[in-house]
Amino acid sequence: MKNNILKIVFLLALTSSVVTSCVNEDDFDIPPIKQLILSEGFETSTTGSGANEVPISLEGWLNFNTSNSRLWHARIFSSNRYAEFSSFFSANGTSDEAWLITPSLDLRNSVNEVLSFDTKIRFWEGAALTVFVSEDYDGTQAGLATANWVELSPVLPSSTQADVFINSGNIDLSTYNSENVRIAFKYTGSRGGVTTTYQLDNIKVFENQ
């Protein structure tokens, strides 16, 4: 009986040794952490209501309207904050070219970068939002016209997708490797023309897996 117990212990020890020897050090390697380069959900923005609009004013962000005084502003619904713009509230006979622009992003030390954000529309009266990237924008309102802007192709809500946030998908930014990459959200509308309400949320730039 004692000999049988010793044999079992020996076999268990031998099996454990074989299994352990088959595990490589690489099996325990921790995968590299992917960088989150930008994340903005406007949760710290002061919100307005009704005709009281509180412009987005976050560190590093730029908020311009080249043809009107109204700016992208913060709203809240169901405890969720977001950025919003609509030409519906502009004065009759006026137009809007409202730009909301991210802080300058340094993408020199990251790889496989992508942009992702959520968009909701309300009261559809035509498409009004375009999204751009630039590597030479100087951060001024005058510089909007002289910078080289490349239009991106995000997934945006259609006329039949109102009142629900739609994700843009992962938009490839991997070809941009400078220290001054900016993403711009441009609303173009007018009180007598396109007045669709656009809401932006969960804007992120990160290294894709």
PyMOL commands that place a pseudoatom at each C-alpha (Angstrom):
pseudoatom trace, name=CA, resn=MET, resi=1, chain=A, elem=C, hetatm=0, pos=[0.000, 0.000, 0.000]
pseudoatom trace, name=CA, resn=LYS, resi=2, chain=A, elem=C, hetatm=0, pos=[2.794, 2.408, 0.969]
pseudoatom trace, name=CA, resn=ASN, resi=3, chain=A, elem=C, hetatm=0, pos=[4.601, 1.662, -2.313]
pseudoatom trace, name=CA, resn=ASN, resi=4, chain=A, elem=C, hetatm=0, pos=[1.437, 2.458, -4.302]
pseudoatom trace, name=CA, resn=ILE, resi=5, chain=A, elem=C, hetatm=0, pos=[1.100, 5.850, -2.571]
pseudoatom trace, name=CA, resn=LEU, resi=6, chain=A, elem=C, hetatm=0, pos=[4.746, 6.679, -3.345]
pseudoatom trace, name=CA, resn=LYS, resi=7, chain=A, elem=C, hetatm=0, pos=[4.193, 5.767, -7.004]
pseudoatom trace, name=CA, resn=ILE, resi=8, chain=A, elem=C, hetatm=0, pos=[1.149, 8.089, -7.226]
pseudoatom trace, name=CA, resn=VAL, resi=9, chain=A, elem=C, hetatm=0, pos=[3.065, 10.988, -5.661]
pseudoatom trace, name=CA, resn=PHE, resi=10, chain=A, elem=C, hetatm=0, pos=[5.973, 10.423, -8.056]
pseudoatom trace, name=CA, resn=LEU, resi=11, chain=A, elem=C, hetatm=0, pos=[3.668, 10.369, -11.108]
pseudoatom trace, name=CA, resn=LEU, resi=12, chain=A, elem=C, hetatm=0, pos=[1.911, 13.566, -10.015]
pseudoatom trace, name=CA, resn=ALA, resi=13, chain=A, elem=C, hetatm=0, pos=[5.242, 15.338, -9.530]
pseudoatom trace, name=CA, resn=LEU, resi=14, chain=A, elem=C, hetatm=0, pos=[6.454, 14.173, -12.943]
pseudoatom trace, name=CA, resn=THR, resi=15, chain=A, elem=C, hetatm=0, pos=[3.242, 15.341, -14.650]
pseudoatom trace, name=CA, resn=SER, resi=16, chain=A, elem=C, hetatm=0, pos=[3.489, 18.752, -12.993]
pseudoatom trace, name=CA, resn=SER, resi=17, chain=A, elem=C, hetatm=0, pos=[7.067, 19.115, -14.185]
pseudoatom trace, name=CA, resn=VAL, resi=18, chain=A, elem=C, hetatm=0, pos=[6.132, 18.283, -17.784]
pseudoatom trace, name=CA, resn=VAL, resi=19, chain=A, elem=C, hetatm=0, pos=[3.205, 20.721, -17.842]
pseudoatom trace, name=CA, resn=THR, resi=20, chain=A, elem=C, hetatm=0, pos=[5.314, 23.522, -16.362]
pseudoatom trace, name=CA, resn=SER, resi=21, chain=A, elem=C, hetatm=0, pos=[8.114, 22.969, -18.864]
pseudoatom trace, name=CA, resn=CYS, resi=22, chain=A, elem=C, hetatm=0, pos=[5.645, 23.442, -21.752]
pseudoatom trace, name=CA, resn=VAL, resi=23, chain=A, elem=C, hetatm=0, pos=[4.755, 26.974, -20.664]
pseudoatom trace, name=CA, resn=ASN, resi=24, chain=A, elem=C, hetatm=0, pos=[6.930, 29.644, -22.257]
pseudoatom trace, name=CA, resn=GLU, resi=25, chain=A, elem=C, hetatm=0, pos=[7.790, 32.935, -20.645]
pseudoatom trace, name=CA, resn=ASP, resi=26, chain=A, elem=C, hetatm=0, pos=[5.898, 34.633, -23.469]
pseudoatom trace, name=CA, resn=ASP, resi=27, chain=A, elem=C, hetatm=0, pos=[2.686, 33.054, -22.196]
pseudoatom trace, name=CA, resn=PHE, resi=28, chain=A, elem=C, hetatm=0, pos=[2.909, 35.327, -19.158]
pseudoatom trace, name=CA, resn=ASP, resi=29, chain=A, elem=C, hetatm=0, pos=[3.761, 38.521, -21.048]
pseudoatom trace, name=CA, resn=ILE, resi=30, chain=A, elem=C, hetatm=0, pos=[1.376, 41.400, -20.329]
pseudoatom trace, name=CA, resn=PRO, resi=31, chain=A, elem=C, hetatm=0, pos=[0.099, 42.938, -23.552]
pseudoatom trace, name=CA, resn=PRO, resi=32, chain=A, elem=C, hetatm=0, pos=[1.176, 46.555, -24.061]
pseudoatom trace, name=CA, resn=ILE, resi=33, chain=A, elem=C, hetatm=0, pos=[-1.251, 49.194, -22.838]
pseudoatom trace, name=CA, resn=LYS, resi=34, chain=A, elem=C, hetatm=0, pos=[-2.901, 51.117, -25.659]
pseudoatom trace, name=CA, resn=GLN, resi=35, chain=A, elem=C, hetatm=0, pos=[-2.892, 54.866, -25.204]
pseudoatom trace, name=CA, resn=LEU, resi=36, chain=A, elem=C, hetatm=0, pos=[-6.077, 56.874, -24.721]
pseudoatom trace, name=CA, resn=ILE, resi=37, chain=A, elem=C, hetatm=0, pos=[-4.967, 60.136, -26.293]
pseudoatom trace, name=CA, resn=LEU, resi=38, chain=A, elem=C, hetatm=0, pos=[-8.182, 62.148, -25.991]
pseudoatom trace, name=CA, resn=SER, resi=39, chain=A, elem=C, hetatm=0, pos=[-11.441, 61.500, -24.180]
pseudoatom trace, name=CA, resn=GLU, resi=40, chain=A, elem=C, hetatm=0, pos=[-14.152, 64.135, -23.872]
pseudoatom trace, name=CA, resn=GLY, resi=41, chain=A, elem=C, hetatm=0, pos=[-17.761, 63.571, -22.848]
pseudoatom trace, name=CA, resn=PHE, resi=42, chain=A, elem=C, hetatm=0, pos=[-18.444, 67.190, -21.808]
pseudoatom trace, name=CA, resn=GLU, resi=43, chain=A, elem=C, hetatm=0, pos=[-19.350, 66.031, -18.303]
pseudoatom trace, name=CA, resn=THR, resi=44, chain=A, elem=C, hetatm=0, pos=[-17.574, 69.012, -16.717]
pseudoatom trace, name=CA, resn=SER, resi=45, chain=A, elem=C, hetatm=0, pos=[-19.217, 71.572, -19.004]
pseudoatom trace, name=CA, resn=THR, resi=46, chain=A, elem=C, hetatm=0, pos=[-21.743, 74.026, -17.606]
pseudoatom trace, name=CA, resn=THR, resi=47, chain=A, elem=C, hetatm=0, pos=[-25.089, 73.467, -19.303]
pseudoatom trace, name=CA, resn=GLY, resi=48, chain=A, elem=C, hetatm=0, pos=[-27.811, 75.859, -20.322]
pseudoatom trace, name=CA, resn=SER, resi=49, chain=A, elem=C, hetatm=0, pos=[-31.498, 75.341, -21.026]
pseudoatom trace, name=CA, resn=GLY, resi=50, chain=A, elem=C, hetatm=0, pos=[-33.981, 76.827, -23.447]
pseudoatom trace, name=CA, resn=ALA, resi=51, chain=A, elem=C, hetatm=0, pos=[-32.658, 80.041, -24.964]
pseudoatom trace, name=CA, resn=ASN, resi=52, chain=A, elem=C, hetatm=0, pos=[-29.868, 80.179, -22.385]
pseudoatom trace, name=CA, resn=GLU, resi=53, chain=A, elem=C, hetatm=0, pos=[-26.862, 78.728, -24.202]
pseudoatom trace, name=CA, resn=VAL, resi=54, chain=A, elem=C, hetatm=0, pos=[-23.578, 78.218, -22.356]
pseudoatom trace, name=CA, resn=PRO, resi=55, chain=A, elem=C, hetatm=0, pos=[-20.733, 77.890, -24.907]
pseudoatom trace, name=CA, resn=ILE, resi=56, chain=A, elem=C, hetatm=0, pos=[-18.345, 74.944, -24.625]
pseudoatom trace, name=CA, resn=SER, resi=57, chain=A, elem=C, hetatm=0, pos=[-15.259, 76.246, -22.835]
pseudoatom trace, name=CA, resn=LEU, resi=58, chain=A, elem=C, hetatm=0, pos=[-12.823, 73.448, -22.060]
pseudoatom trace, name=CA, resn=GLU, resi=59, chain=A, elem=C, hetatm=0, pos=[-9.052, 73.646, -21.725]
pseudoatom trace, name=CA, resn=GLY, resi=60, chain=A, elem=C, hetatm=0, pos=[-7.424, 73.409, -25.132]
pseudoatom trace, name=CA, resn=TRP, resi=61, chain=A, elem=C, hetatm=0, pos=[-10.720, 73.269, -27.056]
pseudoatom trace, name=CA, resn=LEU, resi=62, chain=A, elem=C, hetatm=0, pos=[-11.601, 75.993, -29.581]
pseudoatom trace, name=CA, resn=ASN, resi=63, chain=A, elem=C, hetatm=0, pos=[-15.129, 77.193, -30.311]
pseudoatom trace, name=CA, resn=PHE, resi=64, chain=A, elem=C, hetatm=0, pos=[-15.708, 79.618, -33.212]
pseudoatom trace, name=CA, resn=ASN, resi=65, chain=A, elem=C, hetatm=0, pos=[-18.520, 80.791, -35.462]
pseudoatom trace, name=CA, resn=THR, resi=66, chain=A, elem=C, hetatm=0, pos=[-17.168, 82.646, -38.488]
pseudoatom trace, name=CA, resn=SER, resi=67, chain=A, elem=C, hetatm=0, pos=[-20.534, 84.128, -39.521]
pseudoatom trace, name=CA, resn=ASN, resi=68, chain=A, elem=C, hetatm=0, pos=[-22.523, 84.479, -36.320]
pseudoatom trace, name=CA, resn=SER, resi=69, chain=A, elem=C, hetatm=0, pos=[-22.134, 84.984, -32.574]
pseudoatom trace, name=CA, resn=ARG, resi=70, chain=A, elem=C, hetatm=0, pos=[-23.698, 81.686, -31.479]
pseudoatom trace, name=CA, resn=LEU, resi=71, chain=A, elem=C, hetatm=0, pos=[-21.332, 78.857, -30.505]
pseudoatom trace, name=CA, resn=TRP, resi=72, chain=A, elem=C, hetatm=0, pos=[-21.402, 75.152, -29.768]
pseudoatom trace, name=CA, resn=HIS, resi=73, chain=A, elem=C, hetatm=0, pos=[-22.886, 74.893, -26.286]
pseudoatom trace, name=CA, resn=ALA, resi=74, chain=A, elem=C, hetatm=0, pos=[-23.468, 72.276, -23.597]
pseudoatom trace, name=CA, resn=ARG, resi=75, chain=A, elem=C, hetatm=0, pos=[-26.801, 70.628, -22.853]
pseudoatom trace, name=CA, resn=ILE, resi=76, chain=A, elem=C, hetatm=0, pos=[-27.927, 67.878, -20.500]
pseudoatom trace, name=CA, resn=PHE, resi=77, chain=A, elem=C, hetatm=0, pos=[-30.629, 65.229, -20.887]
pseudoatom trace, name=CA, resn=SER, resi=78, chain=A, elem=C, hetatm=0, pos=[-31.214, 62.175, -18.693]
pseudoatom trace, name=CA, resn=SER, resi=79, chain=A, elem=C, hetatm=0, pos=[-28.103, 63.095, -16.665]
pseudoatom trace, name=CA, resn=ASN, resi=80, chain=A, elem=C, hetatm=0, pos=[-25.919, 63.011, -19.801]
pseudoatom trace, name=CA, resn=ARG, resi=81, chain=A, elem=C, hetatm=0, pos=[-24.051, 66.103, -20.996]
pseudoatom trace, name=CA, resn=TYR, resi=82, chain=A, elem=C, hetatm=0, pos=[-23.132, 66.720, -24.631]
pseudoatom trace, name=CA, resn=ALA, resi=83, chain=A, elem=C, hetatm=0, pos=[-22.243, 69.506, -27.092]
pseudoatom trace, name=CA, resn=GLU, resi=84, chain=A, elem=C, hetatm=0, pos=[-25.032, 70.853, -29.299]
pseudoatom trace, name=CA, resn=PHE, resi=85, chain=A, elem=C, hetatm=0, pos=[-25.639, 73.240, -32.180]
pseudoatom trace, name=CA, resn=SER, resi=86, chain=A, elem=C, hetatm=0, pos=[-28.628, 74.157, -34.343]
pseudoatom trace, name=CA, resn=SER, resi=87, chain=A, elem=C, hetatm=0, pos=[-29.233, 77.109, -36.647]
pseudoatom trace, name=CA, resn=PHE, resi=88, chain=A, elem=C, hetatm=0, pos=[-32.886, 77.017, -35.625]
pseudoatom trace, name=CA, resn=PHE, resi=89, chain=A, elem=C, hetatm=0, pos=[-32.100, 79.410, -32.783]
pseudoatom trace, name=CA, resn=SER, resi=90, chain=A, elem=C, hetatm=0, pos=[-30.118, 81.863, -34.912]
pseudoatom trace, name=CA, resn=ALA, resi=91, chain=A, elem=C, hetatm=0, pos=[-31.651, 85.149, -36.027]
pseudoatom trace, name=CA, resn=ASN, resi=92, chain=A, elem=C, hetatm=0, pos=[-33.687, 85.274, -39.222]
pseudoatom trace, name=CA, resn=GLY, resi=93, chain=A, elem=C, hetatm=0, pos=[-31.543, 85.944, -42.283]
pseudoatom trace, name=CA, resn=THR, resi=94, chain=A, elem=C, hetatm=0, pos=[-28.315, 84.771, -40.634]
pseudoatom trace, name=CA, resn=SER, resi=95, chain=A, elem=C, hetatm=0, pos=[-26.085, 81.789, -41.340]
pseudoatom trace, name=CA, resn=ASP, resi=96, chain=A, elem=C, hetatm=0, pos=[-23.736, 79.697, -39.229]
pseudoatom trace, name=CA, resn=GLU, resi=97, chain=A, elem=C, hetatm=0, pos=[-20.301, 78.195, -39.711]
pseudoatom trace, name=CA, resn=ALA, resi=98, chain=A, elem=C, hetatm=0, pos=[-19.697, 76.897, -36.204]
pseudoatom trace, name=CA, resn=TRP, resi=99, chain=A, elem=C, hetatm=0, pos=[-16.438, 75.067, -35.451]
pseudoatom trace, name=CA, resn=LEU, resi=100, chain=A, elem=C, hetatm=0, pos=[-15.733, 72.947, -32.368]
pseudoatom trace, name=CA, resn=ILE, resi=101, chain=A, elem=C, hetatm=0, pos=[-12.070, 71.907, -32.418]
pseudoatom trace, name=CA, resn=THR, resi=102, chain=A, elem=C, hetatm=0, pos=[-10.132, 69.539, -30.180]
pseudoatom trace, name=CA, resn=PRO, resi=103, chain=A, elem=C, hetatm=0, pos=[-6.946, 70.459, -28.352]
pseudoatom trace, name=CA, resn=SER, resi=104, chain=A, elem=C, hetatm=0, pos=[-3.703, 69.937, -30.250]
pseudoatom trace, name=CA, resn=LEU, resi=105, chain=A, elem=C, hetatm=0, pos=[-2.859, 66.215, -30.179]
pseudoatom trace, name=CA, resn=ASP, resi=106, chain=A, elem=C, hetatm=0, pos=[0.687, 64.839, -30.293]
pseudoatom trace, name=CA, resn=LEU, resi=107, chain=A, elem=C, hetatm=0, pos=[0.572, 61.592, -32.288]
pseudoatom trace, name=CA, resn=ARG, resi=108, chain=A, elem=C, hetatm=0, pos=[4.331, 61.185, -32.785]
pseudoatom trace, name=CA, resn=ASN, resi=109, chain=A, elem=C, hetatm=0, pos=[4.733, 58.454, -30.155]
pseudoatom trace, name=CA, resn=SER, resi=110, chain=A, elem=C, hetatm=0, pos=[1.589, 56.429, -30.745]
pseudoatom trace, name=CA, resn=VAL, resi=111, chain=A, elem=C, hetatm=0, pos=[0.501, 53.983, -33.448]
pseudoatom trace, name=CA, resn=ASN, resi=112, chain=A, elem=C, hetatm=0, pos=[-2.713, 52.850, -35.133]
pseudoatom trace, name=CA, resn=GLU, resi=113, chain=A, elem=C, hetatm=0, pos=[-4.630, 55.872, -33.863]
pseudoatom trace, name=CA, resn=VAL, resi=114, chain=A, elem=C, hetatm=0, pos=[-8.368, 56.121, -34.472]
pseudoatom trace, name=CA, resn=LEU, resi=115, chain=A, elem=C, hetatm=0, pos=[-11.069, 58.690, -33.817]
pseudoatom trace, name=CA, resn=SER, resi=116, chain=A, elem=C, hetatm=0, pos=[-14.462, 57.733, -32.431]
pseudoatom trace, name=CA, resn=PHE, resi=117, chain=A, elem=C, hetatm=0, pos=[-17.453, 59.819, -31.354]
pseudoatom trace, name=CA, resn=ASP, resi=118, chain=A, elem=C, hetatm=0, pos=[-21.233, 59.691, -30.976]
pseudoatom trace, name=CA, resn=THR, resi=119, chain=A, elem=C, hetatm=0, pos=[-23.731, 61.912, -32.808]
pseudoatom trace, name=CA, resn=LYS, resi=120, chain=A, elem=C, hetatm=0, pos=[-27.437, 62.470, -32.307]
pseudoatom trace, name=CA, resn=ILE, resi=121, chain=A, elem=C, hetatm=0, pos=[-29.734, 64.486, -34.584]
pseudoatom trace, name=CA, resn=ARG, resi=122, chain=A, elem=C, hetatm=0, pos=[-33.109, 66.085, -33.884]
pseudoatom trace, name=CA, resn=PHE, resi=123, chain=A, elem=C, hetatm=0, pos=[-35.619, 67.917, -36.101]
pseudoatom trace, name=CA, resn=TRP, resi=124, chain=A, elem=C, hetatm=0, pos=[-33.986, 66.877, -39.377]
pseudoatom trace, name=CA, resn=GLU, resi=125, chain=A, elem=C, hetatm=0, pos=[-33.848, 69.630, -42.017]
pseudoatom trace, name=CA, resn=GLY, resi=126, chain=A, elem=C, hetatm=0, pos=[-30.787, 68.451, -43.932]
pseudoatom trace, name=CA, resn=ALA, resi=127, chain=A, elem=C, hetatm=0, pos=[-27.177, 67.452, -43.260]
pseudoatom trace, name=CA, resn=ALA, resi=128, chain=A, elem=C, hetatm=0, pos=[-25.150, 70.116, -41.460]
pseudoatom trace, name=CA, resn=LEU, resi=129, chain=A, elem=C, hetatm=0, pos=[-22.114, 68.409, -39.884]
pseudoatom trace, name=CA, resn=THR, resi=130, chain=A, elem=C, hetatm=0, pos=[-18.722, 67.702, -41.413]
pseudoatom trace, name=CA, resn=VAL, resi=131, chain=A, elem=C, hetatm=0, pos=[-15.593, 66.471, -39.624]
pseudoatom trace, name=CA, resn=PHE, resi=132, chain=A, elem=C, hetatm=0, pos=[-12.010, 67.383, -40.494]
pseudoatom trace, name=CA, resn=VAL, resi=133, chain=A, elem=C, hetatm=0, pos=[-8.420, 66.764, -39.405]
pseudoatom trace, name=CA, resn=SER, resi=134, chain=A, elem=C, hetatm=0, pos=[-5.480, 69.157, -39.731]
pseudoatom trace, name=CA, resn=GLU, resi=135, chain=A, elem=C, hetatm=0, pos=[-1.784, 69.146, -38.889]
pseudoatom trace, name=CA, resn=ASP, resi=136, chain=A, elem=C, hetatm=0, pos=[-1.074, 72.837, -39.511]
pseudoatom trace, name=CA, resn=TYR, resi=137, chain=A, elem=C, hetatm=0, pos=[-3.942, 74.743, -37.903]
pseudoatom trace, name=CA, resn=ASP, resi=138, chain=A, elem=C, hetatm=0, pos=[-2.625, 77.600, -35.746]
pseudoatom trace, name=CA, resn=GLY, resi=139, chain=A, elem=C, hetatm=0, pos=[-5.515, 77.737, -33.272]
pseudoatom trace, name=CA, resn=THR, resi=140, chain=A, elem=C, hetatm=0, pos=[-6.935, 81.104, -34.343]
pseudoatom trace, name=CA, resn=GLN, resi=141, chain=A, elem=C, hetatm=0, pos=[-10.221, 81.992, -36.003]
pseudoatom trace, name=CA, resn=ALA, resi=142, chain=A, elem=C, hetatm=0, pos=[-8.355, 83.573, -38.908]
pseudoatom trace, name=CA, resn=GLY, resi=143, chain=A, elem=C, hetatm=0, pos=[-6.337, 80.379, -39.283]
pseudoatom trace, name=CA, resn=LEU, resi=144, chain=A, elem=C, hetatm=0, pos=[-9.448, 78.346, -40.087]
pseudoatom trace, name=CA, resn=ALA, resi=145, chain=A, elem=C, hetatm=0, pos=[-9.291, 79.606, -43.662]
pseudoatom trace, name=CA, resn=THR, resi=146, chain=A, elem=C, hetatm=0, pos=[-5.560, 79.035, -44.172]
pseudoatom trace, name=CA, resn=ALA, resi=147, chain=A, elem=C, hetatm=0, pos=[-5.102, 75.608, -42.550]
pseudoatom trace, name=CA, resn=ASN, resi=148, chain=A, elem=C, hetatm=0, pos=[-5.105, 72.431, -44.597]
pseudoatom trace, name=CA, resn=TRP, resi=149, chain=A, elem=C, hetatm=0, pos=[-8.215, 70.506, -43.558]
pseudoatom trace, name=CA, resn=VAL, resi=150, chain=A, elem=C, hetatm=0, pos=[-8.810, 66.911, -44.676]
pseudoatom trace, name=CA, resn=GLU, resi=151, chain=A, elem=C, hetatm=0, pos=[-12.433, 65.817, -44.516]
pseudoatom trace, name=CA, resn=LEU, resi=152, chain=A, elem=C, hetatm=0, pos=[-13.018, 62.537, -42.675]
pseudoatom trace, name=CA, resn=SER, resi=153, chain=A, elem=C, hetatm=0, pos=[-15.745, 59.988, -43.362]
pseudoatom trace, name=CA, resn=PRO, resi=154, chain=A, elem=C, hetatm=0, pos=[-17.461, 59.092, -40.092]
pseudoatom trace, name=CA, resn=VAL, resi=155, chain=A, elem=C, hetatm=0, pos=[-20.766, 57.285, -39.799]
pseudoatom trace, name=CA, resn=LEU, resi=156, chain=A, elem=C, hetatm=0, pos=[-23.315, 60.033, -39.123]
pseudoatom trace, name=CA, resn=PRO, resi=157, chain=A, elem=C, hetatm=0, pos=[-27.048, 59.719, -38.418]
pseudoatom trace, name=CA, resn=SER, resi=158, chain=A, elem=C, hetatm=0, pos=[-29.385, 59.771, -41.398]
pseudoatom trace, name=CA, resn=SER, resi=159, chain=A, elem=C, hetatm=0, pos=[-32.746, 61.512, -41.568]
pseudoatom trace, name=CA, resn=THR, resi=160, chain=A, elem=C, hetatm=0, pos=[-34.441, 58.367, -40.224]
pseudoatom trace, name=CA, resn=GLN, resi=161, chain=A, elem=C, hetatm=0, pos=[-32.147, 58.008, -37.186]
pseudoatom trace, name=CA, resn=ALA, resi=162, chain=A, elem=C, hetatm=0, pos=[-33.297, 60.860, -34.972]
pseudoatom trace, name=CA, resn=ASP, resi=163, chain=A, elem=C, hetatm=0, pos=[-33.139, 61.001, -31.172]
pseudoatom trace, name=CA, resn=VAL, resi=164, chain=A, elem=C, hetatm=0, pos=[-30.557, 58.254, -30.734]
pseudoatom trace, name=CA, resn=PHE, resi=165, chain=A, elem=C, hetatm=0, pos=[-26.784, 58.518, -30.529]
pseudoatom trace, name=CA, resn=ILE, resi=166, chain=A, elem=C, hetatm=0, pos=[-25.029, 56.884, -33.497]
pseudoatom trace, name=CA, resn=ASN, resi=167, chain=A, elem=C, hetatm=0, pos=[-21.368, 55.889, -33.233]
pseudoatom trace, name=CA, resn=SER, resi=168, chain=A, elem=C, hetatm=0, pos=[-18.993, 57.156, -35.908]
pseudoatom trace, name=CA, resn=GLY, resi=169, chain=A, elem=C, hetatm=0, pos=[-17.056, 53.916, -36.137]
pseudoatom trace, name=CA, resn=ASN, resi=170, chain=A, elem=C, hetatm=0, pos=[-13.275, 53.883, -35.791]
pseudoatom trace, name=CA, resn=ILE, resi=171, chain=A, elem=C, hetatm=0, pos=[-11.853, 56.498, -38.158]
pseudoatom trace, name=CA, resn=ASP, resi=172, chain=A, elem=C, hetatm=0, pos=[-8.228, 55.864, -39.115]
pseudoatom trace, name=CA, resn=LEU, resi=173, chain=A, elem=C, hetatm=0, pos=[-5.760, 58.591, -38.096]
pseudoatom trace, name=CA, resn=SER, resi=174, chain=A, elem=C, hetatm=0, pos=[-2.611, 56.474, -38.379]
pseudoatom trace, name=CA, resn=THR, resi=175, chain=A, elem=C, hetatm=0, pos=[-1.149, 58.554, -41.223]
pseudoatom trace, name=CA, resn=TYR, resi=176, chain=A, elem=C, hetatm=0, pos=[-0.988, 61.648, -39.014]
pseudoatom trace, name=CA, resn=ASN, resi=177, chain=A, elem=C, hetatm=0, pos=[2.242, 61.743, -37.021]
pseudoatom trace, name=CA, resn=SER, resi=178, chain=A, elem=C, hetatm=0, pos=[2.775, 65.355, -36.013]
pseudoatom trace, name=CA, resn=GLU, resi=179, chain=A, elem=C, hetatm=0, pos=[2.576, 67.117, -32.660]
pseudoatom trace, name=CA, resn=ASN, resi=180, chain=A, elem=C, hetatm=0, pos=[-0.265, 69.376, -33.811]
pseudoatom trace, name=CA, resn=VAL, resi=181, chain=A, elem=C, hetatm=0, pos=[-3.125, 67.148, -34.946]
pseudoatom trace, name=CA, resn=ARG, resi=182, chain=A, elem=C, hetatm=0, pos=[-6.575, 68.664, -34.434]
pseudoatom trace, name=CA, resn=ILE, resi=183, chain=A, elem=C, hetatm=0, pos=[-10.045, 67.314, -35.140]
pseudoatom trace, name=CA, resn=ALA, resi=184, chain=A, elem=C, hetatm=0, pos=[-12.726, 69.827, -36.124]
pseudoatom trace, name=CA, resn=PHE, resi=185, chain=A, elem=C, hetatm=0, pos=[-16.505, 69.440, -36.038]
pseudoatom trace, name=CA, resn=LYS, resi=186, chain=A, elem=C, hetatm=0, pos=[-18.065, 71.991, -38.382]
pseudoatom trace, name=CA, resn=TYR, resi=187, chain=A, elem=C, hetatm=0, pos=[-21.763, 72.863, -38.429]
pseudoatom trace, name=CA, resn=THR, resi=188, chain=A, elem=C, hetatm=0, pos=[-22.975, 74.707, -41.523]
pseudoatom trace, name=CA, resn=GLY, resi=189, chain=A, elem=C, hetatm=0, pos=[-26.566, 75.957, -41.555]
pseudoatom trace, name=CA, resn=SER, resi=190, chain=A, elem=C, hetatm=0, pos=[-28.872, 78.957, -41.602]
pseudoatom trace, name=CA, resn=ARG, resi=191, chain=A, elem=C, hetatm=0, pos=[-32.102, 80.095, -39.980]
pseudoatom trace, name=CA, resn=GLY, resi=192, chain=A, elem=C, hetatm=0, pos=[-33.877, 80.020, -43.324]
pseudoatom trace, name=CA, resn=GLY, resi=193, chain=A, elem=C, hetatm=0, pos=[-32.252, 76.795, -44.531]
pseudoatom trace, name=CA, resn=VAL, resi=194, chain=A, elem=C, hetatm=0, pos=[-30.688, 73.794, -42.769]
pseudoatom trace, name=CA, resn=THR, resi=195, chain=A, elem=C, hetatm=0, pos=[-31.471, 73.902, -39.041]
pseudoatom trace, name=CA, resn=THR, resi=196, chain=A, elem=C, hetatm=0, pos=[-31.027, 70.265, -37.965]
pseudoatom trace, name=CA, resn=THR, resi=197, chain=A, elem=C, hetatm=0, pos=[-29.943, 69.923, -34.331]
pseudoatom trace, name=CA, resn=TYR, resi=198, chain=A, elem=C, hetatm=0, pos=[-26.660, 68.045, -33.873]
pseudoatom trace, name=CA, resn=GLN, resi=199, chain=A, elem=C, hetatm=0, pos=[-25.401, 66.691, -30.549]
pseudoatom trace, name=CA, resn=LEU, resi=200, chain=A, elem=C, hetatm=0, pos=[-21.837, 65.387, -30.019]
pseudoatom trace, name=CA, resn=ASP, resi=201, chain=A, elem=C, hetatm=0, pos=[-20.604, 63.135, -27.226]
pseudoatom trace, name=CA, resn=ASN, resi=202, chain=A, elem=C, hetatm=0, pos=[-17.887, 60.656, -26.229]
pseudoatom trace, name=CA, resn=ILE, resi=203, chain=A, elem=C, hetatm=0, pos=[-15.169, 62.052, -28.489]
pseudoatom trace, name=CA, resn=LYS, resi=204, chain=A, elem=C, hetatm=0, pos=[-12.094, 59.819, -28.272]
pseudoatom trace, name=CA, resn=VAL, resi=205, chain=A, elem=C, hetatm=0, pos=[-8.741, 59.408, -29.986]
pseudoatom trace, name=CA, resn=PHE, resi=206, chain=A, elem=C, hetatm=0, pos=[-6.900, 56.225, -29.012]
pseudoatom trace, name=CA, resn=GLU, resi=207, chain=A, elem=C, hetatm=0, pos=[-4.562, 53.513, -30.195]
pseudoatom trace, name=CA, resn=ASN, resi=208, chain=A, elem=C, hetatm=0, pos=[-6.594, 50.782, -31.818]
pseudoatom trace, name=CA, resn=GLN, resi=209, chain=A, elem=C, hetatm=0, pos=[-6.023, 47.181, -30.720]
for i in range(1, 209): cmd.bond("trace and resi %d" % i, "trace and resi %d" % (i + 1))
show_as sticks, trace
zoom trace
